Amino acid sequence: MPELRKDPVTRRWVIIATERAARPTDFPRGEVQANASETCPFCEGREARTPPEIAAIRRPGTNPDEPGWQVRVVANKYPALRIEGSTDVTADGVFEGMGGVGAHEVIIETPRHTDHPAVMPPAQLASVLWMYRERYRDLDRDERFKYLLLFRNHGRSAGASLSHPHSQLIALPIVPKRAMEELEGAQQYFAREGRCIYCDILHQEEAQRTRLVWQNEDFVAFAPYAAWCPFELWILPRRHLASFGDLGDGHLLPLAGALHQVLGRLHTCLGNPPYNYIIHTAPYEGKTGHFYHWHIEVIPRLSQVAGFEWGSGFYINTVPPEDAARYLREAALPAPVAQEAPAG
């Protein structure tokens, strides 16, 4: 029997289509990551093919825009928004607009072409997360920016135009609608119950355990109750923090472990599926510390949004979250990839 479920934060409804219930083997296998090639601008030794380096973790004695880096940040060559300009609002009757001001950067996660996070050593992934946090903090200094979106596209059908492991950030002059929906839902819950809704979700998932996938002392990973797509996953910090920028050094490796476990199990269970992950965090200027809770959402791209979803705002999920969590708990981590020689 199909079931309707409501997301407790955004109040979005989802149809859990139990009569269509799918198994991991019912989905197409993922896209194979290409080996390093002479055309990849992100491989070590090809630093001149990217815009100038903004930040990097480097071996001592190495210079910017040269080999010797562990994580490297550059401006996006084709940015959605540009750093120059004003955020003054213009009005024309019922229409409103502003200049396309923002920052659009690429975080190149490793010199190695095939080391995506599912097979990346957790210590390397912790370095990537450290760079996320440092870029988050640095861009907070620009008063024009109200929100920073950190995200990763894995696989061409998830929006990745290059297969070399990389993430992106976009600093925005406004708070996006998706973030506002979460903030409003969390604020209303706090006004009604006096507690953070994300903390309550975390405690209930730990108590019920049917949707729990993995946990350590600092983070919990689970399939959300009203998952809008098959195998959607959330990673929540146990410590209540509104802003990703407040993540401490001591929590970077535990977060890398949680992300590695989640993405590794997806990789094994679904055959390296395309996915997006997004860091959901408080706005730069928002006084949200008492009611909001930063987290990561992982969205495998296994189904398409079609006319019903666009027309109704409902989503149809063919894998009950309880089943998805069970499949992932049973999945093993993938073997590390063989390390190729650096590109010349």
Secondary structure, 3 states (H helix, E strand, C coil): CCEEEECCCCCCEEEECHHHCCCHHHCCCCCCCCCCCCCCCCCCCCHHHCCCEEEEEECCCCCCCCCCEEEEEEECCCCCCECCCCCCEEEECCEEEECCECEEEEEECCCCCCCCCCCCCHHHHHHHHHHHHHHHHHHCCCCCCCEEEEEEEECHHHCCCCCCCEEEEEEECCCCHHHHHHHHHHHHHHHHHCCCHHHHHHHHHHHHCCCEEEECCCEEEECCCCCCCCCCEEEEECCCCCCHHHCCHHHHHHHHHHHHHHHHHHHHHHCCCCEEEEEECCCCCCCCCCCCCCEEEEEECCCCCCHHHHHHCCEEECCCHHHHHHHHHHCCCCCCCCCCCCCC
